[in-house]
Amino acid sequence: MPKLMSLLQLVLVILFTPSLCCPEDQKQALLHFKASFLNATAYSALRSPEFRLESWNSSSDCCQWERVNCTSPFGSKTVISLDLSYLVDGESEEPRVLSFTIFTPLFRIRSLTELHLSENRIQGEFLGDSLANMSKLVFLDLSGNSFHGNIPKEIGNMTKLQQLSLSGNNFFGEIPASILNLKELKTLDLSYNSLSMEIPIDTGNLSNITTLDFSNNNLTSTIPSSIQKLTKLETLYLQNNLLTGDIPSWLFDIKSLKYLFLGGNYLAWNNKAKVTPRCTLFVLSMRSCVLSGEIPDWISTQKTLGILDLSENQLEGTFPLWLAEMNVNYIFLSGSICQISTLEILNLQKNSLQGSIPDCISNLTKLQILDLSSNQLVGGIPKKIGNLASMIETTKDYSVITGSRMHDLILNWKKTQQGLSWNHLNIYFLLDLSMNQLSGEIPASLGSLNPLKALNISHNNLYGRVPASLGDLENLESLDLSYNNLSGSIPQSLAKLQQLTILDVSNNKLTGKIPIGSQMDTMNNPNFYANNSGLCGMQIRVPCLEYLSPTKPPKVESKETWFSWEGVGIGYAVGFFVAVGNLYLIGYFVLTKPPNHRRQQRR
C-alpha cells in the first residue's frame, strides 16, 4: 500500500508540475528563424552579445533565452512575447535588406501575444497568410522596415490587437476597411508610408482608440465626420497628407483630445464658424496649411497649450484678435496671447502678421522658442523681452511634453532651415525676430537671456550700437545682426562667447576693430562682415590704423641756439623739458598720430 501511494504521488507530481522547457515546436521555430537569418546573409551581428541572441541554442530552454518571454498556463510553458527589434545594426551597410520569408517561422507560434520586429530592414510584401495563426496577438510592431505593397486585409482578423504599428514602411494603396474590425485597438500607427485614397469613412468605429496616426502619407479628401465618435481619442496625427476642406469644428468637441497635428495639408478654417472647444489641448499644430484671415479667438481658451504652430500660412490682420472686448488699437499684437502662461514654443514664422510685439510677452514664463520671423511686425523690440523667466533661470529643470511627437518644427538654425528633434527641444532656447520691420535700438536686456543658443534679429531697421551685454549670453552659438542700420564698433565683450560658431554683422554701418580672442579669432568669414562703414581686423585681413607704424615727427629747422636765448634761466628750461618728457611717457601728449585717430577714439 505505501508503494502504491508513492507511485500515485509521483504521477500527480508529473501531471501537475509545470514543464521546465518551452514547447519543442516553438523552440524549433525560433531556431529555424535564427538559422534562416544567418544563412541568408553574411551578417554576423546575431552572434554578438550586443544583440542578445547568443543564448539561442538547441541545448537550452527557449524560455530562458534573451528577447523571449514565456508564461505558464495550465502547467506548461509557452512563448507569449518576442522582442526582435533592432537586430540589424542601423549603422552597418550589411545586410542592406532582409526578406520577410526569414521571419515567417515566428508566425507559427500560436501563443504569441506580443511581436516586435521594428527596424530590421525587412523587405517584401507583408503576406496575409502569415497572420492565420496570430489570433491571440495583442501587440504588433513592424515599423521602420521596407515592406511594400498593400496592407493585407487579413490583418482585420486579429481582433484582440490593441496596438498596431506599421509606420515607416513603403505600404501603398488604401487603408483596408478590415482594419476597422479591430475594436480593441488603442493605438494605430500607419504613418510614413505611401497610403492614398480617403481615410476610411467609418474610422469612428474604433471606439477604444486613444492614438491615431495617419501622418506623412498621400491621403486625400476630407476628415471623416465619424472621428467625432472617438470619445477616448487623445492624439490625432494627420499632418503631411493631401487632405482638403475646412477644419471641422466638431474636432474641438472631442473632450479627450490633447494633441492635434493637422499641418502640411490643404485645410482651411471657416472664419464664420462659432467654435466653443470642449477639449483641452496641449499641442496644436497647423503649420503650412492654407489658413487665411485672422487667428480665431477660440484659441485663447486653451490655457494649457504648450505648443502652438501656425507658421507658413496666409494669416493677416492684427495678431491675435482673440477676445472681442479687447481694444485692438491698444497694441496690434493683442495681449491675449500673454494669457497662455504654459507656452513653451511659439512659432508663427512666414505669415503676414502686422502690429508690434507687446510688453506682456514677458508673461510667457516658460517660453523657450519664439519665432516671429518673416512677418510685417513694426515698432521696437520690447525691453521686457529680457524678462522671459525660462531664458534666465539656467538651473531650472525643463520638462519635455510627453505623449506627443513633433514631426514638423522647422526653424532657422545657424543660417539654414532645419528641423529640431522633438526629444531634444528642452535644450533649445531660440529667439528669431528676423525679416520684419522692427526699428529702434537693440535692448540691452537681451543680454539677460542666458540660455539662448541662437539670436536672430537680422533684416530689420534696427539702429544704434550693438549692446555690450550680448557678451553675457554664454550659451550663444549663433548671432545674426545682419541687414540693419547698426553703427559704432563691435563690442569686445563678444570675445567672451566660448560657444559662438556663427556671427553675422554684415550690411550695417559698423566701424572699428573686430574684437579678437577666443572664438572671435575663428570668425573669419569675410561675407559676415561685408558692407559696413569701416571694419578692420585680422579676421578680414584689413589692418587697423592703430597698428600702423607712426610717422617720424618732422625736424624743425631753427637758426637760434639754446645759448642765444636771453632772459631765460637754465633751471626753468631744464624743468620744462623734464616735465614735458614725463607727460609724453605717460601718454598725455602724442607728438604725432596717424590720420583719423581722434575720430576712431571717439567711436
PyMOL commands that set and color helices and strands:
alter all, ss='L'
color gray80, all
select helices_A, chain A and resi 2-16+24-40+45-47+49-51+62-64+73-75+100-108+128-131+153-157+177-181+203-205+225-229+249-253+297-301+335-339+359-363+383-387+389-391+422-427+444-448+468-472+492-496+518-522+526-528+538-540+545-547+562-564+570-585+597-602
alter helices_A, ss='H'
color red, helices_A
select strands_A, chain A and resi 68-71+78-83+98-99+114-116+122-125+139-141+146-149+163-165+170-173+187-189+194-195+211-213+235-237+244-246+259-261+266-268+283-285+292-293+307-309+314-315+345-347+354-356+369-371+376-379+410-413+416-419+430-432+437-441+454-456+461-464+478-480+485-488+502-504+509-513+534-536
alter strands_A, ss='S'
color yellow, strands_A
deselect
rebuild
show_as cartoon
